[in-house]
Amino acid sequence: MEQTAPMNINWLTLGLVLLVAVESVAAPLKPATWVPLPAVGSSPETGFQYGAYVMRIFAQQTPTVPQNRLEALLQGTTEGQYQAYIWPSVYVSDGAWNISGKLGGKYWPSDYYGQANQTADEGDSYADSALESSVSATRKVTDRLYLGASLLAEFHRIDALIDPSQADLLDASVAGQSGGLYTGLGISGRIDSRDNTDWSTSGQLWSSRLDLYSEALGSDVGFYLAQVSAAHFITLGADVLAVRAHGQLASAKTPFTHLPKPTGDRTLRGANGNRWIDFTALGGQLEWRKTLGPKWAGVAFFDSIQVAPSLAELQVREFHSSVGLGLRFATTPDRFNVRLDIGLVDAQELNFAITVGEAF
């Protein structure tokens, strides 16, 4: 009887060792890799886009913690626009915290068309010379709940590129018409049950964010930006149906460079995002995803969005739309994709973009 207990302990120890060994085999650590890509595309705002994108994915330390990443972009356009950015993302405390950031700058000539959902074909030409930085800390509260906070700092200088006497942009009523220093704090939260954050085939993502720029924090002007988004991914055999609704709201003193608007690579693919800006934006997206092989996939998408002075002034028949097709190529086992999308905007303009990561 006295030897029975040690024997039981030995069998228990052996069982635990075997269990750990099996789990180690089942979940091998992912190696480090480089993802170099051309940053090319075309849009009404930029003309032809050229450049390079590089992502360094670092070796995984434990099976339950995502890999650290460092992304870099260097890009120019035939319209004389240039930008350079880096985005680091690091997991600490066994994955309980994610520290991420953005650092970079741009010289970006563009056009100001006014503040409306329907604008003239010609705008006031200007150049936005900007330095932008942010750092965020996101806490994993539960398996699905994440809460975060951010520090934000940007400097913008706006220069008119036409006769100042003819530029509506230089009207004093246009917030941010000369640029300025904008500093603030951001808070965010999300509920995330997606099976794969790079190429989602099931689950949901509910997210919200509020950025508060304050003179008490050194900002030249105080304003806020609020964003909400809900996405649902449904597996249909070998295919996926992805649906998303999203909205943005800005305060009265928000600089025109920060007002809600569509983006030509995500919310209204193929569009000139600066064409329509206002204090409120509401949109929806529908995407059919079909796997074509171990690394290839295709999509068909429909994007829709509208901007307005307020939610009450949104009109059912005033939404802009983009209909198109896309091709995906997986650069990692988790399907971090190179994305080619071709979109027809408002049944008038056809444009394409090659970028990385999904639109949603």
N, C-alpha and C positions, 0 to 999 in steps of 0.2 A: 504494500500500500504506500509506503514512503517513497517508492521510485515512480509511482504513477504520475504525480504532478510534474516532475521534471520532463518526463516523456511527452506529456501534453503540451508543455511550453515549447519543447523542441519542434513538435509537429506544427504548432501555431507559427513559430518563427519561420520554418521552412515554407509554410503557405504564404506568409507575407512577402518573403523574398521572391517566390515564384510569381506572385501577383504583380509586384513592382517590375519584374523582368518582362512579363507579358505586356504591361502598359507601355514600357519603354519601346518594345518592338512595335506595338500598335501605333504609337505616336512619335515617330522619329523627328528629330530636330531639323528645321528647315535651314539650308545653307545660305550664305551670303551670295548676292548676285548683283550685277549691274544691268540696268535697263536704259540703253541709249536709243533715242528716237529723233527723227526729224520733226520739227514743229512747223508744219506747213498748213496752209488753208487759204480760203478766199471769202471775203465778205464785202458788202457795199462800203463799209466804213474804212476798211484797211487795204482793199485791193488784195494782192497776193501776199501771203504771210510766209516768211522763211525764218529758219533758225534751228535751234537744237534744244532738246529736253533730255535730261539725264536723271535717273533715280538710282540711288544706292540703297539696296535693301540689306541690312546687316544680319548676321547669323543669329538665329533664334537661340536664346539661352535656356528656356524651359518650354515644354510643350503647351502650357496653358497661357503663355504671354505672347502677344503679337510681336512681330519683328519691328525693330526700329527702322526708320526711313529718313532719307535726306533727298529732297527733290530740288532741281535747279532748272531754270528756263532762261534762255537768251534768245531774243526774237526781234526781228525787224519786219517792216512792210514796205511795199512799193509806194505807199502814201507818206513815207518819211517818219513813221512811228517806230519807237524803240522801247524795249523793256527788258529788265533783268531782275529775277527774283529767286530766292531760295526758301524752302519750306522744310524745316526739321520737325521730326516727330519721334519722341523718346518715351518709352514705358519704364516706370520705376515702381518700387515697392511691390514686386511680384505682379505687376500689371494693374495694381489698384489705382495708379495715377498715370495719366498721359500728359506730357508736357510738349506742346507744339507751338509753332510760331511762323511768322512771315517777315522777310526783310528784303527790300529791293526798291527799285525806282523805275521811272518811265519818263520819256518825252513823247507826248501823245497828241499830235494835232488831230482835231476832230471838228464837228459842227454842232452848233446849238440851234435847234429847230423850234424852240419855245417849249412851253410846259402844257402838253395836251396829249390826248389819245389820237387825234388826227392833226397832222402838221403839214406845212408846205414842203415841196420837194427840195427846196434850197434852204440852207441854214447859214448862220454866221460862223465863219471859220475862226478857231482859236487853238491855242496849244496849252496843254496841261503838263507842266513839269512837276513831278511829284516824287517824294520820298515817303515810303510807307513801312510801318513796322507794327508788329503785334506779338504778344506772348500769351498763351492760354494754358490753364491747368484744369484738367477734367478728371473728376473722381468717379470711379465705378462704385456706385452705392449698392446695387444688387446686380444679379446676372443680366438685367435688362435696363436698369435705370442709371443714367449718367448725368451728373451736374458739373458745370464748369464756370470759370471766371476768366476774364481777359483784361489785359492792359493794351490800350490802343493809342497810337501816335502817328500822325500824318502831317506832311507839309505839302501844300499845293500852291503853285504860282500859275495864274491864268493870264495869257497874253493874247490879245486880239490879233488876228492875222489879216484883217481887212480894215478899210477906212473907219476909224473910231466913230465918226459922225453917222455912219450907216449901220452900226452894230447894236442890235437890240440887246445883246448879251451884256453890254456895258451899262445898261439901264440900272440905276441904283436899286430898283425893285427886285432884281434877280439876286437871290441869296448866293454868296460865294463867287460873285462875278470877278473878283480880283484874287481869289484864292485865300490862303491863310493857314494857320496852324490849328489842327483839330486833335485834341487829346481827350481820352475818356476811359470808361470802364464798360465791360460787357459781361452779361450773365447769360447762361444757356442751360438747357436741359433737353434730354431726349430719352425716349423709351424705344429700345431697339431689340427686336426679336428676329432679325434677319439671319439666315443661315450663313451668308457670306457677304461681307461689307463691300467687296470689290465687284462681285457679280451675283447679285441677289436672285434667288429662285423661289424663295418662300419667306414668310414672315412679314413684319410691319416695321415702319420707322415713323415715329411721331417726334417732331423736334420744334423747338422754339428758341428765339434769341432776342435779347434786348441790349442795344448799344446806347450808352448815355454819355454824350460829350458835354463837358461842363467847363465854364470859365473858372470855377474853383480849382480845377485840375490843370489850368493853364491854356485851355482852348480859347481861340479868338471868339468863338460863338458857342452858345449852348443849344443842343438839339438832340433828338433821339431817333433811332431806327428800330422798328420791331419786325420780326419775321416769324412766320409759322408755316409748318409743312407736315403733311401726312401722306405716307406712301404705303402701298399694299402690293405684295408680290404673290402671285397665285401660280402654282405648278399645274400645268395641263399636259399630262403625259411627258413627252420630251421637250415641251415648250413652256414658256413662262409668259403670263400676262402681268404687266406692271402698270399700276395706276398711281397718280400723284395729284394732290391739290396743294396749292401754296398761296401765301399772301404776304404783302409787305405794307407797312404804314410808317410815315415819316411826319415829324413835327413841322410847324410853319417856318422855322428859321433854317431848315436843312439846306446846305449848299447844293446847287443844282447838280454838281458832280456826284452827289451821294443819294439823289432821289431814286425811289423805286423805278425800275425799268426792266424790260426783257434783256436777256443775255443771249447772244447769238450762238453760243456753244452749249447752252444748257436748257434755258426755259423757253426759247423760241429759236430753234436751230436754223441758222442761215440768215437771221435778221440783223439789221443795224440797231443795236441796243439803244444808241443815243437818240434815235428818231422819236421815241415816245417816252416821256418821263412825266411823273406827277407825284403827288403826296401818297397815293394809294395804288397798289397793284394786286390783281387777283388772277390766278391762272390755274390751268390743269394740264395734265399730260397723260397720254396713253401709249404704251409701247408693247409690241409683241416681240418676244425674244426666242430665236430658234437656234439650237446648237447644230452646227454643220460638221463637227469633227472634234478631235481632242483639243485643238487650239482655235478653231474658227467658229464664228457664230454670226448670224444676221439678225437685223431688227427692222421692223416697220413702225413708224411713230407718228403721232399727232400731238402737236403742242398748241396751246391757246393761252392768250394773256391779254389783259386790258389794264390801262392806267386811268386814273380819274382823280379829281380833287379830294373826294371822300368816298367811302363805301356806298353811301346813299346815292351817289351820282353815277355808279356803274350801270351800264346799259346792256341788256341781253344780246343785242345785235351788233355790238361794237367791239367784239373780241377780235384780235389779230390771230392768225393761225399759221402754222407751218406743218406741212405734210411731207414725209420723206422716208428714205431707206438708209440703212447703215450696215457697216461691216465691222466685225470685231476680230482681233487677233490677240490671244492670251500670251503674255510675256512671262508669267509665273504660274506655278501649279494652282494657286488660288484664283487664277484668271484675272489678274490685273491687266486690263485690256488696252491696246491701242485702238482708238475709235475713229472711224471714218463715217461721217454723217453728211448726207446730201438732202437739203431741205428747200421746199418751194414755199415762199412766204407770201401770204395773201394772194395766192394764185398768180403772182407777178414776177417775183425774183427768185432765181435758183442759185444757191450758193453751197459750198462745201467747207468742211473743216476736218482736219486730222488732229486729234488731241488724245489725252489719256484719261482713264477713269470714265465711269458712266455718268450720264446726264443726271440720273437720280437712282 
